[in-house]
């Protein structure tokens, strides 16, 4: 099964969130800014211990680079997450 390409409407989700830290201003304070398409996704767990606790002792794989590392990596992730 092939995954669908993202539409412009579906990628605007990042712009709806303003919880990304901005660059420091002249006083050195870090504020919040709107998200962009290049912002990373939030990590599901705060640390390795919490990740292992929620996955029966196994550390979940880091899939951040799998799209680049595998041929049809986006289809691999889609299949992995949906079970298809």
OpenMM code with the backbone's topology and positions (N, CA, C; nanometers):
from openmm import Vec3, app, unit

residues = "UNK UNK UNK UNK UNK UNK UNK UNK UNK UNK UNK UNK UNK UNK UNK UNK UNK UNK UNK UNK UNK UNK UNK UNK UNK UNK UNK UNK UNK UNK UNK UNK UNK UNK UNK UNK UNK UNK UNK UNK UNK UNK UNK UNK UNK UNK UNK UNK UNK UNK UNK UNK UNK UNK UNK UNK UNK UNK UNK UNK UNK UNK UNK UNK UNK UNK UNK UNK UNK UNK UNK UNK UNK UNK UNK UNK UNK UNK UNK UNK UNK UNK UNK UNK".split()
positions = [
    Vec3(0.0843, -0.1175, 0.0000),
    Vec3(0.0000, 0.0000, 0.0000),
    Vec3(0.0888, 0.1238, 0.0000),
    Vec3(0.0586, 0.2190, -0.0821),
    Vec3(0.1352, 0.3427, -0.0929),
    Vec3(0.0728, 0.4494, -0.0042),
    Vec3(0.1588, 0.5315, 0.0564),
    Vec3(0.1041, 0.6409, 0.1365),
    Vec3(0.0746, 0.7592, 0.0452),
    Vec3(-0.0203, 0.8391, 0.0861),
    Vec3(-0.0590, 0.9549, 0.0064),
    Vec3(0.0355, 1.0704, 0.0336),
    Vec3(0.0576, 1.1522, -0.0681),
    Vec3(0.1380, 1.2714, -0.0495),
    Vec3(0.0608, 1.3707, 0.0361),
    Vec3(0.1332, 1.4496, 0.1123),
    Vec3(0.0684, 1.5481, 0.1968),
    Vec3(0.0166, 1.6638, 0.1131),
    Vec3(-0.1004, 1.7082, 0.1449),
    Vec3(-0.1589, 1.8225, 0.0759),
    Vec3(-0.1188, 1.9500, 0.1488),
    Vec3(-0.1280, 2.0649, 0.0829),
    Vec3(-0.0950, 2.1905, 0.1520),
    Vec3(-0.1774, 2.2116, 0.2786),
    Vec3(-0.3030, 2.1671, 0.2781),
    Vec3(-0.3859, 2.1824, 0.3976),
    Vec3(-0.3348, 2.0969, 0.5133),
    Vec3(-0.2854, 1.9778, 0.4829),
    Vec3(-0.2425, 1.8884, 0.5898),
    Vec3(-0.1075, 1.9281, 0.6486),
    Vec3(-0.0249, 1.9995, 0.5733),
    Vec3(0.1050, 2.0386, 0.6276),
    Vec3(0.1000, 2.1696, 0.7046),
    Vec3(-0.0148, 2.2339, 0.7072),
    Vec3(-0.0273, 2.3581, 0.7825),
    Vec3(-0.0469, 2.3341, 0.9318),
    Vec3(-0.0463, 2.2093, 0.9732),
    Vec3(-0.0636, 2.1772, 1.1149),
    Vec3(0.0474, 2.2404, 1.1975),
    Vec3(0.1694, 2.2391, 1.1456),
    Vec3(0.2819, 2.2969, 1.2204),
    Vec3(0.2608, 2.4450, 1.2464),
    Vec3(0.2004, 2.5154, 1.1537),
    Vec3(0.1798, 2.6590, 1.1699),
    Vec3(0.0728, 2.6905, 1.2735),
    Vec3(-0.0098, 2.5930, 1.3069),
    Vec3(-0.1143, 2.6157, 1.4058),
    Vec3(-0.0589, 2.6175, 1.5480),
    Vec3(0.0594, 2.5628, 1.5676),
    Vec3(0.1186, 2.5550, 1.7009),
    Vec3(0.2207, 2.6659, 1.7183),
    Vec3(0.2166, 2.7314, 1.8314),
    Vec3(0.3148, 2.8357, 1.8580),
    Vec3(0.3982, 2.8003, 1.9810),
    Vec3(0.4302, 2.6732, 1.9962),
    Vec3(0.5077, 2.6317, 2.1120),
    Vec3(0.6533, 2.6046, 2.0781),
    Vec3(0.7036, 2.6579, 1.9685),
    Vec3(0.8426, 2.6397, 1.9326),
    Vec3(0.9250, 2.7534, 1.9899),
    Vec3(1.0415, 2.7242, 2.0474),
    Vec3(1.1227, 2.8321, 2.1027),
    Vec3(1.1823, 2.9181, 1.9914),
    Vec3(1.1800, 3.0482, 2.0125),
    Vec3(1.2371, 3.1398, 1.9134),
    Vec3(1.3832, 3.1655, 1.9463),
    Vec3(1.4517, 3.2336, 1.8565),
    Vec3(1.5892, 3.2747, 1.8838),
    Vec3(1.5883, 3.3798, 1.9941),
    Vec3(1.6961, 3.3878, 2.0701),
    Vec3(1.6995, 3.4885, 2.1768),
    Vec3(1.6910, 3.6305, 2.1202),
    Vec3(1.6194, 3.7172, 2.1926),
    Vec3(1.6109, 3.8569, 2.1508),
    Vec3(1.7316, 3.9331, 2.2063),
    Vec3(1.7299, 4.0654, 2.1970),
    Vec3(1.8430, 4.1461, 2.2415),
    Vec3(1.8706, 4.1324, 2.3907),
    Vec3(1.7687, 4.1017, 2.4682),
    Vec3(1.7861, 4.0836, 2.6122),
    Vec3(1.8213, 3.9389, 2.6488),
    Vec3(1.8259, 3.8510, 2.5520),
    Vec3(1.8589, 3.7113, 2.5759),
    Vec3(1.7405, 3.6250, 2.6122),
    Vec3(1.6193, 3.6803, 2.6062),
    Vec3(1.4994, 3.6035, 2.6398),
    Vec3(1.4549, 3.5210, 2.5202),
    Vec3(1.4127, 3.4005, 2.5485),
    Vec3(1.3639, 3.3119, 2.4428),
    Vec3(1.2126, 3.3065, 2.4524),
    Vec3(1.1465, 3.3452, 2.3464),
    Vec3(1.0009, 3.3453, 2.3431),
    Vec3(0.9471, 3.2274, 2.2649),
    Vec3(0.8250, 3.2398, 2.2204),
    Vec3(0.7602, 3.1358, 2.1402),
    Vec3(0.7378, 3.1893, 1.9999),
    Vec3(0.7352, 3.0985, 1.9028),
    Vec3(0.7119, 3.1382, 1.7642),
    Vec3(0.6223, 3.0359, 1.6962),
    Vec3(0.5674, 3.0741, 1.5827),
    Vec3(0.4853, 2.9843, 1.5018),
    Vec3(0.5736, 2.8727, 1.4443),
    Vec3(0.5162, 2.7571, 1.4270),
    Vec3(0.5886, 2.6459, 1.3688),
    Vec3(0.6051, 2.6611, 1.2182),
    Vec3(0.7041, 2.5921, 1.1631),
    Vec3(0.7268, 2.5889, 1.0192),
    Vec3(0.7341, 2.4432, 0.9745),
    Vec3(0.7380, 2.4212, 0.8461),
    Vec3(0.7441, 2.2843, 0.7947),
    Vec3(0.8757, 2.2161, 0.8266),
    Vec3(0.9800, 2.2926, 0.8568),
    Vec3(1.1105, 2.2347, 0.8856),
    Vec3(1.1314, 2.2032, 1.0326),
    Vec3(1.0353, 2.2328, 1.1172),
    Vec3(1.0488, 2.2043, 1.2594),
    Vec3(1.0376, 2.0543, 1.2839),
    Vec3(1.1170, 2.0016, 1.3789),
    Vec3(1.1071, 1.8591, 1.4095),
    Vec3(0.9789, 1.8276, 1.4856),
    Vec3(0.9375, 1.7032, 1.4763),
    Vec3(0.8220, 1.6577, 1.5536),
    Vec3(0.8608, 1.6437, 1.6994),
    Vec3(0.7626, 1.6531, 1.7879),
    Vec3(0.7893, 1.6372, 1.9297),
    Vec3(0.8239, 1.4920, 1.9587),
    Vec3(0.9119, 1.4732, 2.0558),
    Vec3(0.9452, 1.3373, 2.0975),
    Vec3(0.8326, 1.2834, 2.1855),
    Vec3(0.7949, 1.1575, 2.1677),
    Vec3(0.6833, 1.1027, 2.2449),
    Vec3(0.7188, 1.0769, 2.3914),
    Vec3(0.8473, 1.0616, 2.4223),
    Vec3(0.8896, 1.0337, 2.5596),
    Vec3(0.9977, 1.1333, 2.5996),
    Vec3(1.0028, 1.1638, 2.7290),
    Vec3(1.0998, 1.2621, 2.7767),
    Vec3(1.2416, 1.2071, 2.7806),
    Vec3(1.2558, 1.0774, 2.8060),
    Vec3(1.3895, 1.0181, 2.8141),
    Vec3(1.3806, 0.8683, 2.7842),
    Vec3(1.4982, 0.8044, 2.7817),
    Vec3(1.5040, 0.6619, 2.7475),
    Vec3(1.4311, 0.5749, 2.8506),
    Vec3(1.4400, 0.6116, 2.9780),
    Vec3(1.3759, 0.5328, 3.0830),
    Vec3(1.2237, 0.5305, 3.0647),
    Vec3(1.1650, 0.6451, 3.0347),
    Vec3(1.0207, 0.6517, 3.0127),
    Vec3(0.9818, 0.5744, 2.8866),
    Vec3(1.0639, 0.5817, 2.7829),
    Vec3(1.0363, 0.5099, 2.6585),
    Vec3(1.0359, 0.3594, 2.6819),
    Vec3(1.1349, 0.3112, 2.7555),
    Vec3(1.1405, 0.1672, 2.7846),
    Vec3(1.0230, 0.1232, 2.8721),
    Vec3(0.9854, 0.2044, 2.9699),
    Vec3(0.8739, 0.1710, 3.0583),
    Vec3(0.7443, 0.1541, 2.9788),
    Vec3(0.7216, 0.2410, 2.8814),
    Vec3(0.5985, 0.2374, 2.8034),
    Vec3(0.6008, 0.1360, 2.6894),
    Vec3(0.7149, 0.0702, 2.6666),
    Vec3(0.7265, -0.0274, 2.5584),
    Vec3(0.7778, -0.1617, 2.6078),
    Vec3(0.7368, -0.1998, 2.7286),
    Vec3(0.7726, -0.3303, 2.7862),
    Vec3(0.9225, -0.3562, 2.7872),
    Vec3(1.0005, -0.2537, 2.8177),
    Vec3(1.1450, -0.2690, 2.8299),
    Vec3(1.2234, -0.2473, 2.7024),
    Vec3(1.1570, -0.2376, 2.5896),
    Vec3(1.2271, -0.2186, 2.4626),
    Vec3(1.2347, -0.0706, 2.4280),
    Vec3(1.3492, -0.0289, 2.3777),
    Vec3(1.3649, 0.1085, 2.3329),
    Vec3(1.3100, 0.1192, 2.1910),
    Vec3(1.2121, 0.2055, 2.1672),
    Vec3(1.1548, 0.2154, 2.0332),
    Vec3(1.2575, 0.2689, 1.9340),
    Vec3(1.2492, 0.2275, 1.8075),
    Vec3(1.3477, 0.2725, 1.7084),
    Vec3(1.3310, 0.4201, 1.6759),
    Vec3(1.4414, 0.4826, 1.6386),
    Vec3(1.4409, 0.6212, 1.5948),
    Vec3(1.4183, 0.6215, 1.4432),
    Vec3(1.3021, 0.6672, 1.4010),
    Vec3(1.2669, 0.6632, 1.2585),
    Vec3(1.2884, 0.7967, 1.1883),
    Vec3(1.3642, 0.8882, 1.2498),
    Vec3(1.3778, 1.0212, 1.1919),
    Vec3(1.4499, 1.0211, 1.0574),
    Vec3(1.5392, 0.9281, 1.0351),
    Vec3(1.6156, 0.9270, 0.9100),
    Vec3(1.5809, 0.8096, 0.8186),
    Vec3(1.4805, 0.7318, 0.8541),
    Vec3(1.4501, 0.6098, 0.7791),
    Vec3(1.4013, 0.6391, 0.6376),
    Vec3(1.3366, 0.7530, 0.6177),
    Vec3(1.2886, 0.7882, 0.4835),
    Vec3(1.4063, 0.8035, 0.3884),
    Vec3(1.5150, 0.8615, 0.4359),
    Vec3(1.6336, 0.8796, 0.3521),
    Vec3(1.7151, 0.7516, 0.3418),
    Vec3(1.7103, 0.6677, 0.4441),
    Vec3(1.7964, 0.5507, 0.4498),
    Vec3(1.7445, 0.4319, 0.3698),
    Vec3(1.6150, 0.4252, 0.3451),
    Vec3(1.5563, 0.3118, 0.2744),
    Vec3(1.4934, 0.3560, 0.1441),
    Vec3(1.4949, 0.2681, 0.0473),
    Vec3(1.4206, 0.2916, -0.0753),
    Vec3(1.2732, 0.2845, -0.0391),
    Vec3(1.1930, 0.3807, -0.0832),
    Vec3(1.0512, 0.3899, -0.0467),
    Vec3(1.0329, 0.3947, 0.1048),
    Vec3(1.1182, 0.4720, 0.1711),
    Vec3(1.1138, 0.4821, 0.3165),
    Vec3(0.9816, 0.5327, 0.3698),
    Vec3(0.9167, 0.6255, 0.2968),
    Vec3(0.7875, 0.6762, 0.3436),
    Vec3(0.6815, 0.5665, 0.3425),
    Vec3(0.6876, 0.4765, 0.2450),
    Vec3(0.5936, 0.3643, 0.2411),
    Vec3(0.6230, 0.2644, 0.3524),
    Vec3(0.7517, 0.2478, 0.3860),
    Vec3(0.7896, 0.1591, 0.4955),
    Vec3(0.7307, 0.2090, 0.6276),
    Vec3(0.7448, 0.3386, 0.6532),
    Vec3(0.6918, 0.3954, 0.7777),
    Vec3(0.5402, 0.3843, 0.7809),
    Vec3(0.4756, 0.4128, 0.6683),
    Vec3(0.3300, 0.4019, 0.6619),
    Vec3(0.2855, 0.2594, 0.6948),
    Vec3(0.3521, 0.1618, 0.6355),
    Vec3(0.3175, 0.0219, 0.6602),
    Vec3(0.3457, -0.0178, 0.8033),
    Vec3(0.4561, 0.0301, 0.8579),
    Vec3(0.4938, -0.0019, 0.9960),
    Vec3(0.3905, 0.0524, 1.0937),
    Vec3(0.3452, 0.1745, 1.0712),
    Vec3(0.2527, 0.2375, 1.1632),
    Vec3(0.1084, 0.1900, 1.1490),
    Vec3(0.0693, 0.1501, 1.0283),
    Vec3(-0.0681, 0.1086, 1.0057),
    Vec3(-0.0863, -0.0435, 1.0059),
    Vec3(0.0218, -0.1174, 0.9957),
    Vec3(0.0122, -0.2633, 0.9933),
    Vec3(-0.0277, -0.3171, 0.8583),
    Vec3(-0.0168, -0.2376, 0.7535),
    Vec3(-0.0511, -0.2833, 0.6190),
    Vec3(0.0716, -0.3248, 0.5434),
] * unit.nanometer
topology = app.Topology()
chain = topology.addChain("A")
for resn in residues:
    res = topology.addResidue(resn, chain)
    for name in ("N", "CA", "C"):
        topology.addAtom(name, app.Element.getBySymbol(name[0]), res)
